[in-house]
Amino acid sequence: MKKEDPPICNRCRCQVTVKHILNECTLYSTARTSLHLDTDLFSCLKNNDVAPILILTSM
Ligand SMILES: [Zn+2]
């Protein structure tokens, strides 16, 4: 297993986490709105529609 540094958000210059993407990052705010995601992290995690956002982070 190759150990890699955690991804850094180019927009915010902070570590990219699921919480950051779902609740904090302005870069994904439009995507969140379009998917009608709840602002509550746990509600987001229960929502399968969050998958497209997670895919975006790997691009
Ligand atoms: Zn960010």
N, CA, C, O and the ligand as a Tripos MOL2 file, in Angstrom:
@<TRIPOS>MOLECULE
protein
  237   235    60     0     0
PROTEIN
NO_CHARGES

@<TRIPOS>ATOM
      1 N           0.8400   -1.2060    0.0000 N.3       1 MET1
      2 CA          0.0000    0.0000    0.0000 C.3       1 MET1
      3 C           0.8690    1.2480    0.0000 C.2       1 MET1
      4 O           1.7500    1.4020    0.8460 O.2       1 MET1
      5 N           0.6250    2.1040   -0.9190 N.am      2 LYS2
      6 CA          1.3540    3.3600   -0.9840 C.3       2 LYS2
      7 C           0.6620    4.4050   -0.1210 C.2       2 LYS2
      8 O          -0.5310    4.6650   -0.2730 O.2       2 LYS2
      9 N           1.4170    4.9890    0.7720 N.am      3 LYS3
     10 CA          0.8390    6.0230    1.6200 C.3       3 LYS3
     11 C           0.8780    7.3610    0.8880 C.2       3 LYS3
     12 O           1.9260    7.8120    0.4260 O.2       3 LYS3
     13 N          -0.2830    7.9730    0.7990 N.am      4 GLU4
     14 CA         -0.3720    9.2430    0.0910 C.3       4 GLU4
     15 C          -0.8760   10.3400    1.0200 C.2       4 GLU4
     16 O          -1.5920   10.0780    1.9860 O.2       4 GLU4
     17 N          -0.4940   11.5470    0.7120 N.am      5 ASP5
     18 CA         -1.0020   12.6770    1.4750 C.3       5 ASP5
     19 C          -2.4990   12.8280    1.2080 C.2       5 ASP5
     20 O          -2.9670   12.5200    0.1120 O.2       5 ASP5
     21 N          -3.2410   13.2940    2.1910 N.am      6 PRO6
     22 CA         -4.6640   13.5290    1.9750 C.3       6 PRO6
     23 C          -4.8510   14.6050    0.9210 C.2       6 PRO6
     24 O          -4.0470   15.5340    0.8370 O.2       6 PRO6
     25 N          -5.9020   14.4970    0.1130 N.am      7 PRO7
     26 CA         -6.1510   15.5000   -0.9180 C.3       7 PRO7
     27 C          -6.4320   16.8670   -0.3100 C.2       7 PRO7
     28 O          -7.0570   16.9790    0.7450 O.2       7 PRO7
     29 N          -5.9650   17.8930   -0.9860 N.am      8 ILE8
     30 CA         -6.1790   19.2570   -0.5280 C.3       8 ILE8
     31 C          -7.1220   19.9680   -1.4910 C.2       8 ILE8
     32 O          -6.9510   19.9140   -2.7090 O.2       8 ILE8
     33 N          -8.1180   20.6340   -0.9180 N.am      9 CYS9
     34 CA         -9.0760   21.3630   -1.7360 C.3       9 CYS9
     35 C          -8.3930   22.5840   -2.3480 C.2       9 CYS9
     36 O          -7.8680   23.4400   -1.6360 O.2       9 CYS9
     37 N          -8.4090   22.6490   -3.6790 N.am     10 ASN10
     38 CA         -7.7790   23.7810   -4.3570 C.3      10 ASN10
     39 C          -8.4900   25.0900   -4.0600 C.2      10 ASN10
     40 O          -7.8950   26.1660   -4.1130 O.2      10 ASN10
     41 N          -9.7550   24.9790   -3.7500 N.am     11 ARG11
     42 CA        -10.5620   26.1740   -3.5100 C.3      11 ARG11
     43 C         -10.2880   26.7570   -2.1240 C.2      11 ARG11
     44 O         -10.1370   27.9670   -1.9560 O.2      11 ARG11
     45 N         -10.2290   25.8680   -1.1460 N.am     12 CYS12
     46 CA        -10.1710   26.3130    0.2440 C.3      12 CYS12
     47 C          -8.7900   26.1440    0.8720 C.2      12 CYS12
     48 O          -8.5170   26.6650    1.9540 O.2      12 CYS12
     49 N          -7.9360   25.4160    0.1850 N.am     13 ARG13
     50 CA         -6.5970   25.1450    0.7360 C.3      13 ARG13
     51 C          -6.6710   24.4360    2.0640 C.2      13 ARG13
     52 O          -5.8990   24.7240    2.9790 O.2      13 ARG13
     53 N          -7.5960   23.5160    2.1690 N.am     14 CYS14
     54 CA         -7.6930   22.7220    3.3750 C.3      14 CYS14
     55 C          -7.9120   21.2660    2.9960 C.2      14 CYS14
     56 O          -8.1950   20.9490    1.8410 O.2      14 CYS14
     57 N          -7.7810   20.3900    3.9720 N.am     15 GLN15
     58 CA         -7.8950   18.9650    3.6830 C.3      15 GLN15
     59 C          -9.3110   18.6090    3.2420 C.2      15 GLN15
     60 O         -10.2920   19.0250    3.8570 O.2      15 GLN15
     61 N          -9.3940   17.8410    2.1770 N.am     16 VAL16
     62 CA        -10.6930   17.4180    1.6730 C.3      16 VAL16
     63 C         -11.1920   16.2290    2.4700 C.2      16 VAL16
     64 O         -10.5560   15.1760    2.5340 O.2      16 VAL16
     65 N         -12.3400   16.4310    3.0680 N.am     17 THR17
     66 CA        -13.0150   15.3480    3.7770 C.3      17 THR17
     67 C         -14.4490   15.3150    3.2950 C.2      17 THR17
     68 O         -14.9280   16.2400    2.6400 O.2      17 THR17
     69 N         -15.1280   14.2220    3.6360 N.am     18 VAL18
     70 CA        -16.5410   14.1390    3.2620 C.3      18 VAL18
     71 C         -17.3080   15.3010    3.8750 C.2      18 VAL18
     72 O         -18.1730   15.9000    3.2360 O.2      18 VAL18
     73 N         -16.9800   15.6080    5.1190 N.am     19 LYS19
     74 CA        -17.6650   16.7080    5.7850 C.3      19 LYS19
     75 C         -17.4030   18.0270    5.0670 C.2      19 LYS19
     76 O         -18.3030   18.8530    4.9110 O.2      19 LYS19
     77 N         -16.1690   18.2110    4.6380 N.am     20 HIS20
     78 CA        -15.8310   19.4480    3.9290 C.3      20 HIS20
     79 C         -16.6550   19.5790    2.6520 C.2      20 HIS20
     80 O         -17.2140   20.6380    2.3650 O.2      20 HIS20
     81 N         -16.7200   18.5020    1.9030 N.am     21 ILE21
     82 CA        -17.4450   18.5330    0.6320 C.3      21 ILE21
     83 C         -18.9250   18.7680    0.8530 C.2      21 ILE21
     84 O         -19.5610   19.5470    0.1430 O.2      21 ILE21
     85 N         -19.4630   18.0810    1.8500 N.am     22 LEU22
     86 CA        -20.9120   18.1310    2.0490 C.3      22 LEU22
     87 C         -21.3660   19.4050    2.7320 C.2      22 LEU22
     88 O         -22.4610   19.8960    2.4600 O.2      22 LEU22
     89 N         -20.5480   19.9440    3.6110 N.am     23 ASN23
     90 CA        -21.0440   21.0360    4.4510 C.3      23 ASN23
     91 C         -20.2550   22.3350    4.3200 C.2      23 ASN23
     92 O         -20.7860   23.4070    4.6100 O.2      23 ASN23
     93 N         -19.0230   22.2580    3.8970 N.am     24 GLU24
     94 CA        -18.1770   23.4300    4.0240 C.3      24 GLU24
     95 C         -17.7300   24.0360    2.6930 C.2      24 GLU24
     96 O         -17.6930   25.2570    2.5480 O.2      24 GLU24
     97 N         -17.3970   23.1990    1.7420 N.am     25 CYS25
     98 CA        -16.7300   23.6930    0.5490 C.3      25 CYS25
     99 C         -17.6700   24.4840   -0.3670 C.2      25 CYS25
    100 O         -18.7260   23.9930   -0.7640 O.2      25 CYS25
    101 N         -17.2740   25.6930   -0.6880 N.am     26 THR26
    102 CA        -18.0730   26.5180   -1.5900 C.3      26 THR26
    103 C         -18.0160   25.9950   -3.0180 C.2      26 THR26
    104 O         -18.8970   26.2670   -3.8330 O.2      26 THR26
    105 N         -16.9550   25.2350   -3.3030 N.am     27 LEU27
    106 CA        -16.7900   24.6980   -4.6530 C.3      27 LEU27
    107 C         -17.9320   23.7660   -5.0210 C.2      27 LEU27
    108 O         -18.3110   23.6600   -6.1870 O.2      27 LEU27
    109 N         -18.4790   23.0890   -4.0090 N.am     28 TYR28
    110 CA        -19.5310   22.1130   -4.2680 C.3      28 TYR28
    111 C         -20.9010   22.6070   -3.8450 C.2      28 TYR28
    112 O         -21.8720   21.8510   -3.8760 O.2      28 TYR28
    113 N         -20.9880   23.8600   -3.4540 N.am     29 SER29
    114 CA        -22.2640   24.3810   -2.9750 C.3      29 SER29
    115 C         -23.3350   24.3190   -4.0620 C.2      29 SER29
    116 O         -24.4960   24.0240   -3.7760 O.2      29 SER29
    117 N         -22.9500   24.5950   -5.2940 N.am     30 THR30
    118 CA        -23.9100   24.5370   -6.3970 C.3      30 THR30
    119 C         -24.4030   23.1190   -6.6110 C.2      30 THR30
    120 O         -25.5920   22.8780   -6.8190 O.2      30 THR30
    121 N         -23.4650   22.1890   -6.5560 N.am     31 ALA31
    122 CA        -23.8470   20.7880   -6.7360 C.3      31 ALA31
    123 C         -24.7700   20.3440   -5.6130 C.2      31 ALA31
    124 O         -25.7400   19.6210   -5.8360 O.2      31 ALA31
    125 N         -24.4530   20.7880   -4.4030 N.am     32 ARG32
    126 CA        -25.3030   20.4290   -3.2680 C.3      32 ARG32
    127 C         -26.7120   20.9630   -3.4720 C.2      32 ARG32
    128 O         -27.6930   20.2650   -3.2180 O.2      32 ARG32
    129 N         -26.8050   22.1990   -3.9290 N.am     33 THR33
    130 CA        -28.1130   22.8020   -4.1310 C.3      33 THR33
    131 C         -28.8890   22.0680   -5.2170 C.2      33 THR33
    132 O         -30.0860   21.8180   -5.0760 O.2      33 THR33
    133 N         -28.1980   21.7250   -6.2980 N.am     34 SER34
    134 CA        -28.8770   21.0750   -7.4150 C.3      34 SER34
    135 C         -29.3820   19.6960   -7.0310 C.2      34 SER34
    136 O         -30.3680   19.2080   -7.5840 O.2      34 SER34
    137 N         -28.7070   19.0770   -6.0890 N.am     35 LEU35
    138 CA        -29.1190   17.7410   -5.6480 C.3      35 LEU35
    139 C         -30.0820   17.8130   -4.4720 C.2      35 LEU35
    140 O         -30.5550   16.7890   -3.9790 O.2      35 LEU35
    141 N         -30.3720   19.0520   -4.0210 N.am     36 HIS36
    142 CA        -31.2900   19.2620   -2.9080 C.3      36 HIS36
    143 C         -30.8270   18.5290   -1.6530 C.2      36 HIS36
    144 O         -31.6290   17.9440   -0.9250 O.2      36 HIS36
    145 N         -29.5460   18.5720   -1.4210 N.am     37 LEU37
    146 CA        -29.0160   17.9120   -0.2410 C.3      37 LEU37
    147 C         -29.3450   18.7110    1.0100 C.2      37 LEU37
    148 O         -29.3420   19.9410    1.0210 O.2      37 LEU37
    149 N         -29.6220   17.9680    2.0410 N.am     38 ASP38
    150 CA        -29.8160   18.6140    3.3270 C.3      38 ASP38
    151 C         -28.4820   19.1300    3.8300 C.2      38 ASP38
    152 O         -27.4380   18.5530    3.5250 O.2      38 ASP38
    153 N         -28.5040   20.1940    4.5860 N.am     39 THR39
    154 CA        -27.2620   20.7500    5.0950 C.3      39 THR39
    155 C         -26.7160   19.9370    6.2550 C.2      39 THR39
    156 O         -25.5720   20.1220    6.6710 O.2      39 THR39
    157 N         -27.5210   19.0570    6.7610 N.am     40 ASP40
    158 CA        -27.0660   18.2130    7.8610 C.3      40 ASP40
    159 C         -26.2530   17.0510    7.3280 C.2      40 ASP40
    160 O         -26.6940   16.3170    6.4430 O.2      40 ASP40
    161 N         -25.0620   16.8950    7.8770 N.am     41 LEU41
    162 CA        -24.1330   15.8930    7.3540 C.3      41 LEU41
    163 C         -24.7320   14.4970    7.3780 C.2      41 LEU41
    164 O         -24.5900   13.7510    6.4090 O.2      41 LEU41
    165 N         -25.3830   14.1350    8.4420 N.am     42 PHE42
    166 CA        -25.8800   12.7770    8.5550 C.3      42 PHE42
    167 C         -27.0250   12.5290    7.5830 C.2      42 PHE42
    168 O         -27.1860   11.4160    7.0820 O.2      42 PHE42
    169 N         -27.8010   13.5360    7.3210 N.am     43 SER43
    170 CA        -28.8410   13.3840    6.3240 C.3      43 SER43
    171 C         -28.2330   13.2040    4.9440 C.2      43 SER43
    172 O         -28.7390   12.4390    4.1230 O.2      43 SER43
    173 N         -27.1420   13.9200    4.6990 N.am     44 CYS44
    174 CA        -26.4570   13.7990    3.4230 C.3      44 CYS44
    175 C         -25.9220   12.3870    3.2220 C.2      44 CYS44
    176 O         -26.0450   11.8060    2.1440 O.2      44 CYS44
    177 N         -25.3340   11.8580    4.2670 N.am     45 LEU45
    178 CA        -24.7310   10.5350    4.1550 C.3      45 LEU45
    179 C         -25.7760    9.4540    3.9170 C.2      45 LEU45
    180 O         -25.4710    8.3960    3.3680 O.2      45 LEU45
    181 N         -26.9920    9.7200    4.3280 N.am     46 LYS46
    182 CA        -28.0600    8.7480    4.1160 C.3      46 LYS46
    183 C         -28.6820    8.9060    2.7270 C.2      46 LYS46
    184 O         -29.4830    8.0810    2.2890 O.2      46 LYS46
    185 N         -28.2960    9.9720    2.0580 N.am     47 ASN47
    186 CA        -28.8730   10.2680    0.7510 C.3      47 ASN47
    187 C         -27.9700    9.7200   -0.3490 C.2      47 ASN47
    188 O         -26.8240   10.1510   -0.4820 O.2      47 ASN47
    189 N         -28.4640    8.7970   -1.1190 N.am     48 ASN48
    190 CA        -27.6440    8.1850   -2.1590 C.3      48 ASN48
    191 C         -27.2710    9.1810   -3.2460 C.2      48 ASN48
    192 O         -26.3240    8.9460   -3.9960 O.2      48 ASN48
    193 N         -27.9880   10.2700   -3.3430 N.am     49 ASP49
    194 CA        -27.7000   11.2510   -4.3760 C.3      49 ASP49
    195 C         -26.3730   11.9570   -4.1520 C.2      49 ASP49
    196 O         -25.9150   12.7060   -5.0150 O.2      49 ASP49
    197 N         -25.7580   11.7280   -3.0090 N.am     50 VAL50
    198 CA        -24.4800   12.3590   -2.7260 C.3      50 VAL50
    199 C         -23.3560   11.7230   -3.5420 C.2      50 VAL50
    200 O         -22.2850   12.3120   -3.6870 O.2      50 VAL50
    201 N         -23.5900   10.5490   -4.0630 N.am     51 ALA51
    202 CA        -22.5600    9.8280   -4.8110 C.3      51 ALA51
    203 C         -21.9300   10.6610   -5.9310 C.2      51 ALA51
    204 O         -20.7070   10.6510   -6.0680 O.2      51 ALA51
    205 N         -22.7160   11.3810   -6.7370 N.am     52 PRO52
    206 CA        -22.0980   12.1960   -7.8030 C.3      52 PRO52
    207 C         -21.1100   13.2130   -7.2840 C.2      52 PRO52
    208 O         -20.1240   13.5100   -7.9600 O.2      52 PRO52
    209 N         -21.3420   13.7470   -6.1210 N.am     53 ILE53
    210 CA        -20.4070   14.7190   -5.5550 C.3      53 ILE53
    211 C         -19.0950   14.0370   -5.1980 C.2      53 ILE53
    212 O         -18.0150   14.5760   -5.4420 O.2      53 ILE53
    213 N         -19.1970   12.8620   -4.6250 N.am     54 LEU54
    214 CA        -17.9960   12.1400   -4.2460 C.3      54 LEU54
    215 C         -17.1930   11.7650   -5.4850 C.2      54 LEU54
    216 O         -15.9630   11.7350   -5.4440 O.2      54 LEU54
    217 N         -17.8750   11.4820   -6.5750 N.am     55 ILE55
    218 CA        -17.1920   11.1700   -7.8310 C.3      55 ILE55
    219 C         -16.4380   12.3890   -8.3260 C.2      55 ILE55
    220 O         -15.3330   12.2640   -8.8560 O.2      55 ILE55
    221 N         -17.0220   13.5700   -8.1600 N.am     56 LEU56
    222 CA        -16.3840   14.8000   -8.6170 C.3      56 LEU56
    223 C         -15.0180   14.9950   -7.9560 C.2      56 LEU56
    224 O         -14.0910   15.5240   -8.5700 O.2      56 LEU56
    225 N         -14.9090   14.5740   -6.7290 N.am     57 THR57
    226 CA        -13.6710   14.8180   -5.9920 C.3      57 THR57
    227 C         -12.5230   13.9750   -6.5090 C.2      57 THR57
    228 O         -11.3600   14.2820   -6.2490 O.2      57 THR57
    229 N         -12.8340   12.9270   -7.2300 N.am     58 SER58
    230 CA        -11.7770   12.0540   -7.7400 C.3      58 SER58
    231 C         -11.3560   12.4590   -9.1390 C.2      58 SER58
    232 O         -10.4910   11.8190   -9.7370 O.2      58 SER58
    233 N         -11.9540   13.5080   -9.6650 N.am     59 MET59
    234 CA        -11.6080   13.9720  -11.0070 C.3      59 MET59
    235 C         -10.4050   14.8970  -10.9630 C.2      59 MET59
    236 O          -9.9660   15.3880  -12.0020 O.2      59 MET59
    237 ZN        -13.1420   23.3010   -0.3370 Zn       60 ZN60
@<TRIPOS>BOND
     1     1     2 1
     2     2     3 1
     3     3     4 2
     4     3     5 am
     5     5     6 1
     6     6     7 1
     7     7     8 2
     8     7     9 am
     9     9    10 1
    10    10    11 1
    11    11    12 2
    12    11    13 am
    13    13    14 1
    14    14    15 1
    15    15    16 2
    16    15    17 am
    17    17    18 1
    18    18    19 1
    19    19    20 2
    20    19    21 am
    21    21    22 1
    22    22    23 1
    23    23    24 2
    24    23    25 am
    25    25    26 1
    26    26    27 1
    27    27    28 2
    28    27    29 am
    29    29    30 1
    30    30    31 1
    31    31    32 2
    32    31    33 am
    33    33    34 1
    34    34    35 1
    35    35    36 2
    36    35    37 am
    37    37    38 1
    38    38    39 1
    39    39    40 2
    40    39    41 am
    41    41    42 1
    42    42    43 1
    43    43    44 2
    44    43    45 am
    45    45    46 1
    46    46    47 1
    47    47    48 2
    48    47    49 am
    49    49    50 1
    50    50    51 1
    51    51    52 2
    52    51    53 am
    53    53    54 1
    54    54    55 1
    55    55    56 2
    56    55    57 am
    57    57    58 1
    58    58    59 1
    59    59    60 2
    60    59    61 am
    61    61    62 1
    62    62    63 1
    63    63    64 2
    64    63    65 am
    65    65    66 1
    66    66    67 1
    67    67    68 2
    68    67    69 am
    69    69    70 1
    70    70    71 1
    71    71    72 2
    72    71    73 am
    73    73    74 1
    74    74    75 1
    75    75    76 2
    76    75    77 am
    77    77    78 1
    78    78    79 1
    79    79    80 2
    80    79    81 am
    81    81    82 1
    82    82    83 1
    83    83    84 2
    84    83    85 am
    85    85    86 1
    86    86    87 1
    87    87    88 2
    88    87    89 am
    89    89    90 1
    90    90    91 1
    91    91    92 2
    92    91    93 am
    93    93    94 1
    94    94    95 1
    95    95    96 2
    96    95    97 am
    97    97    98 1
    98    98    99 1
    99    99   100 2
   100    99   101 am
   101   101   102 1
   102   102   103 1
   103   103   104 2
   104   103   105 am
   105   105   106 1
   106   106   107 1
   107   107   108 2
   108   107   109 am
   109   109   110 1
   110   110   111 1
   111   111   112 2
   112   111   113 am
   113   113   114 1
   114   114   115 1
   115   115   116 2
   116   115   117 am
   117   117   118 1
   118   118   119 1
   119   119   120 2
   120   119   121 am
   121   121   122 1
   122   122   123 1
   123   123   124 2
   124   123   125 am
   125   125   126 1
   126   126   127 1
   127   127   128 2
   128   127   129 am
   129   129   130 1
   130   130   131 1
   131   131   132 2
   132   131   133 am
   133   133   134 1
   134   134   135 1
   135   135   136 2
   136   135   137 am
   137   137   138 1
   138   138   139 1
   139   139   140 2
   140   139   141 am
   141   141   142 1
   142   142   143 1
   143   143   144 2
   144   143   145 am
   145   145   146 1
   146   146   147 1
   147   147   148 2
   148   147   149 am
   149   149   150 1
   150   150   151 1
   151   151   152 2
   152   151   153 am
   153   153   154 1
   154   154   155 1
   155   155   156 2
   156   155   157 am
   157   157   158 1
   158   158   159 1
   159   159   160 2
   160   159   161 am
   161   161   162 1
   162   162   163 1
   163   163   164 2
   164   163   165 am
   165   165   166 1
   166   166   167 1
   167   167   168 2
   168   167   169 am
   169   169   170 1
   170   170   171 1
   171   171   172 2
   172   171   173 am
   173   173   174 1
   174   174   175 1
   175   175   176 2
   176   175   177 am
   177   177   178 1
   178   178   179 1
   179   179   180 2
   180   179   181 am
   181   181   182 1
   182   182   183 1
   183   183   184 2
   184   183   185 am
   185   185   186 1
   186   186   187 1
   187   187   188 2
   188   187   189 am
   189   189   190 1
   190   190   191 1
   191   191   192 2
   192   191   193 am
   193   193   194 1
   194   194   195 1
   195   195   196 2
   196   195   197 am
   197   197   198 1
   198   198   199 1
   199   199   200 2
   200   199   201 am
   201   201   202 1
   202   202   203 1
   203   203   204 2
   204   203   205 am
   205   205   206 1
   206   206   207 1
   207   207   208 2
   208   207   209 am
   209   209   210 1
   210   210   211 1
   211   211   212 2
   212   211   213 am
   213   213   214 1
   214   214   215 1
   215   215   216 2
   216   215   217 am
   217   217   218 1
   218   218   219 1
   219   219   220 2
   220   219   221 am
   221   221   222 1
   222   222   223 1
   223   223   224 2
   224   223   225 am
   225   225   226 1
   226   226   227 1
   227   227   228 2
   228   227   229 am
   229   229   230 1
   230   230   231 1
   231   231   232 2
   232   231   233 am
   233   233   234 1
   234   234   235 1
   235   235   236 2
@<TRIPOS>SUBSTRUCTURE
     1 MET1         2 RESIDUE 1 A MET
     2 LYS2         6 RESIDUE 1 A LYS
     3 LYS3        10 RESIDUE 1 A LYS
     4 GLU4        14 RESIDUE 1 A GLU
     5 ASP5        18 RESIDUE 1 A ASP
     6 PRO6        22 RESIDUE 1 A PRO
     7 PRO7        26 RESIDUE 1 A PRO
     8 ILE8        30 RESIDUE 1 A ILE
     9 CYS9        34 RESIDUE 1 A CYS
    10 ASN10       38 RESIDUE 1 A ASN
    11 ARG11       42 RESIDUE 1 A ARG
    12 CYS12       46 RESIDUE 1 A CYS
    13 ARG13       50 RESIDUE 1 A ARG
    14 CYS14       54 RESIDUE 1 A CYS
    15 GLN15       58 RESIDUE 1 A GLN
    16 VAL16       62 RESIDUE 1 A VAL
    17 THR17       66 RESIDUE 1 A THR
    18 VAL18       70 RESIDUE 1 A VAL
    19 LYS19       74 RESIDUE 1 A LYS
    20 HIS20       78 RESIDUE 1 A HIS
    21 ILE21       82 RESIDUE 1 A ILE
    22 LEU22       86 RESIDUE 1 A LEU
    23 ASN23       90 RESIDUE 1 A ASN
    24 GLU24       94 RESIDUE 1 A GLU
    25 CYS25       98 RESIDUE 1 A CYS
    26 THR26      102 RESIDUE 1 A THR
    27 LEU27      106 RESIDUE 1 A LEU
    28 TYR28      110 RESIDUE 1 A TYR
    29 SER29      114 RESIDUE 1 A SER
    30 THR30      118 RESIDUE 1 A THR
    31 ALA31      122 RESIDUE 1 A ALA
    32 ARG32      126 RESIDUE 1 A ARG
    33 THR33      130 RESIDUE 1 A THR
    34 SER34      134 RESIDUE 1 A SER
    35 LEU35      138 RESIDUE 1 A LEU
    36 HIS36      142 RESIDUE 1 A HIS
    37 LEU37      146 RESIDUE 1 A LEU
    38 ASP38      150 RESIDUE 1 A ASP
    39 THR39      154 RESIDUE 1 A THR
    40 ASP40      158 RESIDUE 1 A ASP
    41 LEU41      162 RESIDUE 1 A LEU
    42 PHE42      166 RESIDUE 1 A PHE
    43 SER43      170 RESIDUE 1 A SER
    44 CYS44      174 RESIDUE 1 A CYS
    45 LEU45      178 RESIDUE 1 A LEU
    46 LYS46      182 RESIDUE 1 A LYS
    47 ASN47      186 RESIDUE 1 A ASN
    48 ASN48      190 RESIDUE 1 A ASN
    49 ASP49      194 RESIDUE 1 A ASP
    50 VAL50      198 RESIDUE 1 A VAL
    51 ALA51      202 RESIDUE 1 A ALA
    52 PRO52      206 RESIDUE 1 A PRO
    53 ILE53      210 RESIDUE 1 A ILE
    54 LEU54      214 RESIDUE 1 A LEU
    55 ILE55      218 RESIDUE 1 A ILE
    56 LEU56      222 RESIDUE 1 A LEU
    57 THR57      226 RESIDUE 1 A THR
    58 SER58      230 RESIDUE 1 A SER
    59 MET59      234 RESIDUE 1 A MET
    60 ZN60       237 GROUP 0 **** ****
